[in-house]
């Protein structure tokens, strides 16, 4: 992959950085804006997020534990990836990080290059996981509809499961349609 295609991953991304204010955070937000991101910055962490937030970068501070917990729960419910920014020399943060379960962890001292690489990797991983979940859900729904159609055929015509499946497969082949389409036709036609 080229540098441009990797950076394109960040184009248009709406992110929120919860980090104590500093010149380096402000400069990083400007850099992100130049890359095409829509970056917001605030401190302390807030439990409520903008409805269009797509990525969070959150400084981990033991004094903010209740707010962090609420923020992470809210983000997880909305499937927003989180990169925790933590002081790697502070071993007391490890139990909190394990509890919060961020998608990734980076150094709290902002290294723009390393953090941009982490953001790209996290977004690509999370998007891939979301696509896999969508495929699994579609397969599950397909399987459930086929099972429902077989059940309708079994009840209507007194067939066993393999007979119902063979009947649907034969009908799908004869009409040159998919099993999913055939299952839907069976369900809508015979189930009343």
N, C-alpha and C positions, 0 to 999 in steps of 0.2 A: 504494500500500500504506500502511496505517496503521502508526503507531508500534507498536501492540500486536501486529500480525501480524508485523512485523519482529522484535520482541523474542521472539515465540513461537518463532522459529527457534532460539533459544538454550535454550529450556526443555528440561531433562533432558539437555542435552549434557554429556558427561563429558570434561573437558579437564585437561591437565597443563601447568603453567607451569614451565619451567626458567629460573630467573632468580635472580641473587644476592638474598639476603634484604634487604628494606628495608620501611619503613613503607608506602610507596606500593604495593608488591606485595601486602602483607597486606591493605591497604584495597581493592585491586582484587579480590582473591579474595573478600572479604566482599561487594562489590558484585555480583560474578558469582553468588554463592550466592543473593543476594536476587532475582536475575533468573531463578532456577531452574536454574542450572548446578551441576554437581558439579565443583568446582575443587580440584585438588591443586597444591601448590607445593613445589619442591625445587631444590637446587643442590648440586653440579654436575650436568650432564646424565648420564643413565643410559641404557645401551643397551637395558635391558629395560623394557618398558612394561606397565602393567596391561592385562589382556585386553580390557577394555571402554572403553579410551581412544578418543575420537572426534575429538579436536583437540589439537594441540600448539602452544604458544607458547614459543619457544626464544630466549633471549638468545644472540647470537653473540659469542663471545670467542675470539680467536686462540689463547689458551693452552689451550683445551679442544678443539682441532681433532680429535684422534683420537676423543674421546668424541662430539663432534657428528656426525662422519662415521658412526660406528656407529649412533647414534640415528636419523639421517635414513634410513639404509639400512633399518633395522628398521621405521620408520614407513612408508616407501614400499612395502615388501613387504606390509604390512597395509593399505595404502590409507588411511592416516591423514593428513589434511591438516595442514600445518605452516605457521605464520606465524613467520618469522624476525624477531626484534627486534634491529635493528642500529643502530649509531651511523652515521648518514648522512654524518658528516664524516670518517670514517675510510676513506680510499680503499683501504687495505690489506685491508679486509674483502671488497671486490668479487670478487676471484678465489675466495675461499672461498664466498661466496654463490652464485657461478656453479656451483661444484662441487657444493654441497649441493642446489641447485634447490628452494628452498621454494615452496609454493603462493602465498605472499604475503610482503611485507616491510613492516614497520612500524617506527616509531622505538623505540629501546630505552628511552628515557625514557617511562614509561607515561603516556599520555594516555587515560584510561578511555573517554571518548566516542569518540575516533578509533579506538581498538582494538576497541571493541564493534562499530562500523560495519564495520571490517575483518574481524572474526570472522564477522559475519552474511554479508557478501559472499563470503568464502571458503567458508563452509559451503554457501551456496546454489549457488555455482559448482561445487564438488566434487560435490555431490549431483546436479546437473544432468548433469555429465560421467559420473557413475556410471550414471544412467538411460540416457543415450545409449549407453554401452558395453553395457548389458544388452540394449537394443533391437538393437544391431548383432550381438551374440552370438546372439540369438534368430533374427535374419534369416539369419545364417551357418548356424546349425543347421538351419533350415528348408530352406535352399538345398541343404545337404549331404544331407538326407533325401530331398528331391525327386530329386536326382541319383542317389542310391542306388536309389530306386524305379525310375527310368527305366532304370538299368543292369540291374536284375533283369528288367524287361520286355523289354529288348533281348536279353538272353541267353536268356530263356525262350521268347520267341516270334519271335526273329530280326528284330525291328523296328529301324529306325534311330531316332535320338534324337527327331526330330520326331514320328514315329509313336507312340513310347512316350509322349510328352507328350500327344498328342491322345487316346490311349486313356485315360490317367489323367484328363484334363480331362473327357472324355465320361462316364466312370464317376462322377466327382465330381458332375457336373451331374445325372446320372440318379438318384443316391442322395441328392441334395441335401446333400452333405457337403463339407467343405473339401478342398483339395488336400493339406493336411498329413495329414488323417485318411485320405484315399485312399492316400497314399504309405505310411503306416504299415501299412495293410491289405495293400497289395501286398508290402511287405517281409516282414511276418509270415506271409502266406499262401504266397508263392511261394519265398521264400529258405529253403532247408533245407540 
